[in-house]
Amino acid sequence: MIAVPGNDPVHALVPHTLEEPLPGADSGPLAGLSFMVKDLFAIEGRKVSNGNPDFYEHAAPASTTAPVITRLLEAGASLTGITICDEFFYSVLGSNAHYGQPVNPRAGRYVTGGSSCGSAAAVAATICDFALGSDTGGSIRVPASFCGLYGLRPTHGRIDATGATAMAPSFDTIGFLARDPELFRKVGHVLLQGTCVDAPIKRLVLAQDIVDYSEASEDQALWQMLDKLAGVIPKPLQADIAGETIEAWRKAFATIQGFEIQSTLLPFVQSHNVELGPGIKERFEIASHITFAAVEAARKVRATVAEHLRTIVQPGTAIVLPTTPTLPPERDIPDGASFAEFRTVTLQSTCLAGLAGLPQISIPIDGTSGLPVGLSFVAWEGGDEALLDLAVKLGSLT
């Protein structure tokens, strides 16, 4: 275990975190605020580890800073730390065999969720105002749900990913986490680029099939919150979104992700004989054997799914579902065989937005068990701002 230096009560920071903050501009919409970033963003003169000390040892210092960080600095926010992530981002648990496991400030016996685990822990512990992470298969949404935060996976490509280590580029997005909905919206307005398709959300479709396989506590929390929000948001129409094909959707996501990893992260792992942690090692091994024929079949499934979901979420319509189908597992769960079911059922919920390239927001609500729960909305392409507005609208009610 590598010790983490400095004032870090929730073990959120990597050993190579900043020694001094990078100050933001004197003025701007985020002036006076602080943020931290997941250990995959380029910062001029510094190296990233992507959650692995072997990678850090062999990496070269970045020649430029990732544009997403520059935008925040220019908006007045100061960068104060670099946060732990799951090793090579290949998990949704929130644990790292080399750097350790961040503490969930909202539920100390339970995991933060991953792979943006340190970013979530830092925000939830109030050691920064907001944080950047990435979301390929749920790595913003899951820790947002487990740590009681607002989290956005944007429309694919609406936040510049230049200077962030690629995992599976056709799914990779840059997301962010915050405690306060007003600040959350401000950060979004600074970072979001490209086409905004703004429309008020007037129709909701409840993903009944995903609710049906969720734990009872998630189901109860969702219905209690929807009852509480009656009259504030449209009454959801209940419908099966995927039905029995959801397993095929998840497998298509995992196949495409693994195939793309063959070109991004796997070459380094293989050429340097990297010592990988449990669970991560096995997933890289599976990824290495995915064939072109398998990925072509998966891409056909993806195209069908994307068309189906985009037909449902026309501007003004959003899908509502629990962010995760389970409560956070306890911290001592190993990232191995016993973790497989948790990861499988989680990806069956989180793969929807990724397969279709759509934005999804997780809004914190109180769970019936006393643990944080996330209420999610998946919107249309370019509907990110509508989701941010919804977060502010519901902020005082959730």
Buried (B, 14 or more C-beta within 10 A) or exposed (E): EEEBEEEBEBBBBBBBBBEEEBEBBEEBEBEEBBBBBBBBBBBBEBBBBBBBBBBBEEBEEBEEBBBBBBBBBEBBBBBBBBBBBBBBBBBBBBBBBBBBBBBBBBBEEBBBBBBBBBBBBBBBBEBBBBBBBBBBBBBBBBBBBBBBBBBBBBBBBBBBBEBBBBBBEBBBBBBBBBBBBEBBBBBBBBBBBBEBBEBEBEBBBBBBBBBEBBBEBBBBBBEBBBEBBEEEBBEBEEEBBBEEBBEBBBBBBBBBBBBBBBEBBBEBBEEEEBEBBBBBBBBBEEBEEBEEEBBEBBBEBBEBBBEBBBEBBEBBBBBBBBBBBBBBBEBEBEBEEEBEEBBEBBBBBBBBBBBBBBBBBBBBBBBBBEBBBBBBBBBBBBBBBBBBBBBBBBBEEB
